[in-house]
Amino acid sequence: MRHTVRVELGRRSYDVTIGAGVQSEVVSLLGQPGSVLVVSDANVAPLYAEQLMERFASAGWNARLAIQPAGEVAKSLREIEKLYDALIDMKADRQTIVVAVGGGVVGDAAGFAAASYARGLPFVQVPTTLLAAVDSSVGGKVGVNHPAAKNIIGAFHQPRAVFIDTDTLATLPSREFSAGMAEVVKYGMILDAEFFDWMERSIAGVMERIPDQVAHIIERSCQLKAHVVERDEYETTGLRAVLNFGHTFGHAYEALSNYGTLLHGEAVSIGMVDAALLARELGRIPEEVVSRLEALLKACHLPTKLPAEMSLDAKQVIETMRLDKKSVAGKLRFILPTKIGHVESVRDVPEELVKKILARHG
């Protein structure tokens, strides 16, 4: 069964196609043969990207494969330069399509290369992780990290299409699947209380990867993401900022651990609990909301607190959070819940209160 989510952005509109085996349709759905750079990483390339490149070549495309190192190291300007080299080597022009096959790191890096080479190449997302499927592959945010801050260098560059093959999730390691669930839980917390309720009832089947339930969480997450992106594509109204619930804390944890200790979804999971606790301290939510959030995250096998080996200085965490893209003139802003299904942007949160939340990590 196929599910299609339309992202309505005028001439930049595109479809997100969800279903088993959709990778086999990518080549035919992209139309007449041309030039294509398939970008993947060392883990995913032998599983999916090499086969997809062969399909392009068999269909008459000028197809090349660029393999990045696995992990956040690929989201660096040094690695992006290698993608530019590959595009130059194949004599890419503005009709050359960049196809990202992999997780969120591959999508962000390949998308940034596509956005910046020749001032913009067409771009297609083929996510192979749950996290990329429900979050980073939709919405057009692409970019790389700086040692001081995550995703601080980037662009808005919408894909031409997104193909989510649910078959690829069957081989996804359990830790990676759980990391993706953090973003799924986030959508329920920020936009859809009924979806959150459904997850509470159905989480056992989701974690067992029952196909129709996995397809449902992907489809609903993409619908919610599309709803926000359509109304605030370039983060000019503030609506799109709600998608960063848990990310102010989470991005700081990732940066200060050199992007190695925590997966992105794990950092967001911990960050969502921190944000909920901060909201409780400010009198914005009752304890019940915090408890329900923690319980659902734990049912997804996600951490709700920093691991013991991560000893972070509160002052350093706060200084890193000042680099967050939601901050204005160095003033911290947090996305905080008022109830399950609704969040708001909150400015000028007292630093002492933030330090109090950080102190729970020891």
C-alpha positions in Angstrom: 0.0 0.0 0.0 1.3 3.5 -0.9 0.7 6.7 1.1 1.3 10.1 -0.4 1.8 13.3 1.5 1.7 16.5 -0.5 3.9 19.4 0.6 2.2 22.5 -0.9 4.7 25.2 -1.6 3.6 26.7 -4.9 6.2 25.9 -7.6 8.3 24.2 -5.0 5.6 21.7 -4.1 6.5 18.0 -3.9 5.2 14.6 -2.9 6.4 12.4 -0.1 5.8 8.8 -1.2 5.6 6.2 1.6 5.4 2.4 1.2 7.2 -0.9 0.9 9.5 -1.2 -2.1 9.2 2.4 -3.3 13.0 2.7 -3.9 12.5 0.5 -7.0 10.3 3.3 -8.4 12.7 6.2 -7.9 14.4 6.1 -11.3 11.2 5.8 -13.3 9.4 8.5 -11.4 12.3 11.0 -12.0 11.5 11.0 -15.7 13.9 11.2 -18.7 17.5 10.1 -18.2 20.0 12.8 -17.3 22.8 13.3 -14.9 22.7 12.1 -11.3 25.0 12.1 -8.2 23.9 9.5 -5.7 25.2 10.4 -2.2 25.3 7.8 0.6 27.5 6.7 3.5 29.8 3.8 4.1 27.1 1.8 5.9 24.2 2.4 3.6 25.9 2.4 0.2 26.3 -1.4 -0.1 22.8 -2.0 1.2 20.8 0.4 -1.0 22.7 3.2 -2.8 24.9 1.0 -5.1 21.8 -0.8 -6.3 20.0 2.4 -6.9 23.0 3.8 -8.9 23.0 0.7 -11.0 19.3 1.2 -11.8 20.1 4.8 -12.9 22.9 3.6 -15.1 20.8 0.8 -16.6 18.1 3.4 -17.5 20.7 5.5 -19.4 21.6 8.0 -16.8 25.1 9.5 -16.3 25.2 8.2 -12.7 28.0 8.6 -10.1 28.1 7.4 -6.5 29.7 9.5 -3.7 30.3 7.7 -0.4 30.7 9.7 2.7 32.0 8.5 6.1 29.2 7.3 8.4 28.2 9.6 11.2 28.2 13.3 11.9 31.7 13.8 10.6 30.1 13.9 7.1 28.3 17.1 8.1 31.5 19.2 7.7 32.7 21.6 5.1 35.7 19.3 4.5 33.4 16.5 3.4 31.1 18.8 1.4 34.1 19.9 -0.6 34.5 16.2 -1.7 30.9 16.3 -3.0 31.8 19.5 -4.9 34.8 17.6 -6.4 32.5 14.7 -7.5 30.1 17.2 -9.2 32.9 18.9 -11.0 34.5 15.6 -12.1 31.2 14.5 -13.6 30.7 18.0 -15.3 27.5 18.6 -13.4 25.2 21.3 -14.6 22.0 22.8 -13.2 19.9 19.9 -14.4 22.1 17.3 -12.5 20.1 15.7 -9.7 21.6 15.0 -6.3 20.0 12.0 -4.7 20.6 11.4 -1.0 20.3 7.8 0.2 20.7 7.3 3.9 19.9 8.9 7.2 19.6 12.5 8.3 23.3 13.2 8.1 23.5 12.1 4.4 20.3 14.1 3.6 21.6 17.3 5.3 25.1 17.1 3.7 24.0 16.1 0.2 21.2 18.7 0.4 23.6 21.5 1.4 25.9 20.5 -1.5 22.9 20.6 -3.9 21.8 24.0 -2.5 25.2 25.6 -2.9 26.7 24.1 -6.0 26.0 26.2 -9.1 23.6 28.1 -6.8 21.2 25.2 -6.7 20.8 21.7 -8.1 17.6 19.6 -8.0 17.6 17.3 -5.0 15.8 14.1 -4.0 15.6 12.5 -0.6 15.6 8.7 -0.2 15.7 8.3 3.6 16.7 4.9 5.1 16.2 5.7 8.8 13.1 6.4 10.7 14.5 9.7 12.0 15.2 11.0 8.5 11.9 9.7 7.2 9.7 11.5 9.7 11.8 14.7 10.1 14.9 15.8 8.2 13.9 14.5 4.7 10.8 16.8 4.6 10.9 20.6 4.8 14.0 21.7 3.0 16.4 22.4 5.8 19.9 21.3 4.8 23.3 22.1 6.3 26.4 21.2 8.2 27.9 21.5 11.6 30.5 23.8 13.0 32.6 22.6 16.0 30.8 25.2 18.1 27.2 24.5 17.1 25.0 22.0 15.2 23.5 22.9 11.9 24.7 26.5 12.1 25.8 26.6 8.4 23.0 25.8 6.1 20.2 26.7 3.7 16.5 26.2 2.8 16.5 24.0 -0.3 13.3 22.0 -0.9 13.6 18.5 -2.4 12.0 17.7 -5.7 10.6 14.5 -4.2 10.9 12.3 -1.1 10.7 8.5 -1.3 10.3 6.6 2.0 10.7 2.9 1.5 9.4 1.2 4.7 11.3 -2.0 3.8 14.5 -0.3 4.7 13.4 0.1 8.3 13.3 -3.7 8.8 17.1 -3.9 9.0 17.5 -0.6 11.0 19.3 -1.3 14.3 17.1 -1.0 17.4 18.9 2.0 18.7 18.5 3.9 15.4 14.8 3.0 15.3 14.3 4.3 18.8 16.2 7.5 18.0 13.7 8.1 15.2 10.8 7.7 17.6 12.0 10.7 19.5 10.9 12.9 16.6 7.6 11.0 16.3 6.8 11.6 19.9 7.7 15.3 19.4 5.0 15.7 16.8 2.4 14.5 19.2 3.7 16.8 21.9 3.7 19.9 19.8 0.8 19.5 17.4 -1.5 16.5 17.9 -2.7 15.3 21.3 -4.8 12.5 19.6 -1.6 11.2 17.9 0.1 11.2 21.2 -2.8 9.3 22.8 -2.6 6.8 19.9 1.1 6.2 20.5 0.5 5.6 24.2 -2.0 2.9 23.3 0.0 1.4 20.4 3.6 1.8 21.2 4.2 -1.9 21.7 3.2 -2.7 18.2 5.2 0.3 16.8 8.3 -0.9 18.5 7.7 -4.4 17.2 7.7 -2.7 13.7 4.2 -3.9 12.7 4.2 -2.6 9.1 0.8 -0.8 9.1 1.6 0.9 12.4 5.0 2.0 11.3 3.5 3.4 8.0 1.0 5.3 10.1 3.5 7.0 12.3 5.5 8.0 9.2 2.5 9.3 7.3 1.1 11.3 10.3 4.5 12.7 11.1 5.1 13.9 7.5 1.6 15.4 7.4 2.2 17.4 10.6 5.7 18.5 9.3 4.2 19.5 6.0 1.4 21.5 7.7 4.0 23.6 9.5 6.4 24.0 6.6 3.6 25.1 4.3 2.8 28.0 6.7 6.3 29.0 7.6 8.8 27.7 5.1 11.6 30.1 6.0 11.0 30.4 9.7 9.8 34.0 9.3 6.6 33.8 11.4 7.9 31.8 14.2 5.5 28.9 13.6 8.2 26.5 12.3 10.2 27.1 15.5 7.7 24.7 17.3 9.5 21.8 15.5 12.5 22.6 17.7 10.9 21.4 20.9 13.6 19.6 22.8 16.3 20.7 20.3 17.7 23.7 22.3 18.9 21.4 25.0 19.5 18.5 22.6 21.7 20.4 20.1 23.9 21.7 23.0 24.4 18.1 24.3 25.4 16.9 20.8 27.8 19.7 20.2 29.5 19.5 23.6 30.0 15.7 23.2 31.6 16.3 19.8 28.6 14.6 18.1 29.7 11.2 19.2 28.1 10.1 22.5 24.4 10.6 21.7 22.4 10.0 18.6 20.4 13.0 17.5 17.1 11.4 18.6 18.6 10.5 22.0 19.7 14.0 22.6 16.3 15.3 21.5 14.6 12.8 23.9 16.6 14.1 26.9 16.0 17.7 25.7 12.3 17.3 25.5 12.2 16.1 29.1 14.4 19.0 30.1 12.0 21.4 28.3 9.0 19.8 29.9 10.6 20.1 33.3 11.4 23.8 32.6 7.8 24.4 31.6 6.6 22.7 34.8 8.9 25.0 36.9 7.4 28.0 35.1 3.9 26.8 36.0 3.0 26.2 32.4 2.2 22.5 32.7 1.2 20.0 35.5 3.5 17.1 36.5 1.1 14.7 34.7 2.4 16.0 31.3 6.0 15.4 32.3 5.2 11.9 33.5 3.3 11.0 30.4 6.1 12.3 28.1 8.8 10.4 30.1 6.8 7.2 30.1 6.3 7.2 26.4 9.9 8.0 25.7 11.0 5.1 28.0 8.6 2.8 26.1 10.4 3.8 23.0 13.7 2.7 24.7 15.0 6.3 24.7 17.0 8.0 27.4 15.4 10.7 29.5 18.6 11.8 31.2 22.2 12.3 30.2 24.4 9.2 30.6 26.6 9.2 33.7 29.8 9.5 31.6 28.6 12.8 30.1 29.7 15.4 32.7 28.7 18.8 31.3 29.3 22.2 32.9 26.0 24.1 33.1 27.6 27.4 32.2 29.1 25.8 29.1 25.8 24.3 28.1 24.1 27.7 28.4 26.8 29.4 26.3 26.3 26.8 23.6 22.6 27.3 23.7 23.1 31.0 23.0 24.3 29.9 19.5 21.0 28.2 18.9 19.2 29.7 15.9 16.2 30.6 18.0 18.3 32.8 20.2 18.0 36.6 19.6 20.9 38.9 20.7 22.2 36.1 22.9 18.9 35.8 24.8 17.7 32.2 25.3 14.4 31.1 23.8 12.8 27.8 24.5 9.9 25.9 22.9 7.8 24.9 25.9 4.6 22.9 26.2 1.4 24.3 27.6 -0.3 20.9 27.3 0.1 17.8 25.2 -0.5 18.9 21.6 0.6 22.5 22.0 3.8 24.4 22.6 4.9 28.0 22.6 8.1 30.0 22.2 9.2 31.5 25.5 11.8 34.2 25.8 13.9 35.4 28.7 13.8 32.3 30.8 15.9 32.9 33.9 19.3 31.3 33.6 19.1 30.1 37.2 16.0 28.1 36.3 17.8 26.6 33.4 20.8 25.7 35.6 18.3 24.0 38.0 17.1 21.8 35.2 20.7 21.0 34.1 21.6 20.1 37.6 19.4 16.9 37.4 22.0 15.4 35.2 24.6 15.5 37.9 
